[in-house]
Amino acid sequence: MGEPVSKPTNEANDQQDMAILEEVFVRRKVQDAKWGGNRNLPAELWHVILSEEVGEVAHAILEHDMANLRDELLDVAAVAAVIIQWIDNCAGHPGLTE
């Protein structure tokens, strides 16, 4: 057996979490620049967009492409973040339940 792997400290995990969230924020800005900032889309369209991104994650996994997997997961996180913003900003929207 190999050497035991040391676990990062809580502080190191927190720093890594913040770095990843910063990458997600940057990815949101890139997506807005590419596709526009219209976040007033129907829930069904958000579902399609998120599903397409998750499909790209699945493809990267099947291809054993770890670099692309990470990149696609950032896209999923960025889309999920904008959907959360959309939900927070459209209380009472038809088709959404509270």
N, C-alpha and C positions, 0 to 999 in steps of 0.2 A: 504494500500500500504506500501511497505517496505521503508527502508532508501534509499535516492538517492545514486546511484553509482558514486563515484568520477572518473573523467577521468584522465588518466595519462598525465603528462606534455609532451611536445615535446621532452624534454631531456630524459625522461623515455622511450618514444617510440623509440627514436634513439638508446638507449642502448639495448632495447629488440630486435630491428631490427638487430643490430650488433651481438648479441648473437645467434640469429636464423641463420644469414648468416654464422657464425662460425660453427654452427652445420651442415649446408649444406656442407661446405668445408670439414669437418671431414667425412661426409657421402660419399663424392666423393672419398676420400682416401680409405675408406673401400671398396667401389665398385671397385675401381681400383685394390686393393689387391685381391679381390675375383674373379673378372672377367677379370683382365688384363687391361692395359692402352691403348689398341688399340682403338683409336677414329676415325679411318678412315673407317667408316661403311657407307653403302648407306643410303640415306634419308629414304627409305622404312623401313629399319631395325630399325633406330632410332624411327620411328613412332610406330612400333610394341613394342619396349621396353617401350616407354613412355606410350602407351595405356595400356600395361600390368600393369604398376605401377598405372595408374589412375583407372583401374579396381579394384585393391587392395584397393584404397581409397573408392570406391563405396561399396565394401564388408564391410569395417570397419564401414561405415555410416549405412548400413543396419543392422549390428550387434550391433549398438550403442556402439561401442568399441572406446571410445575417446582416450585411450592411444595408441592403434594400429593406429587409424586415424592420430594422430600426427606423428607417426613414418613413416607411409606410405606417408604422405605429404612431409616429409623430403626426402624420396626416389624420389618422383616426382620432387621436387625442384632440387635435385642433378642431376637427369637425364636431366632435362631442362637446367641446367647450362652447362653440357658437350655438349649438342646439340648446344647451343649458341657458345661455344668455337669451335666446329666443323665447324659451319657456318662461323665464323670469320676467320678460318684457311683454308677454301677451296673455296675462291672466284673463280668463273668461273667453278665450278664443274658441270658436266652434270646433268641435272635434277633440278638444283636450278636456280631460277630467281633472278635477282638483283633488 
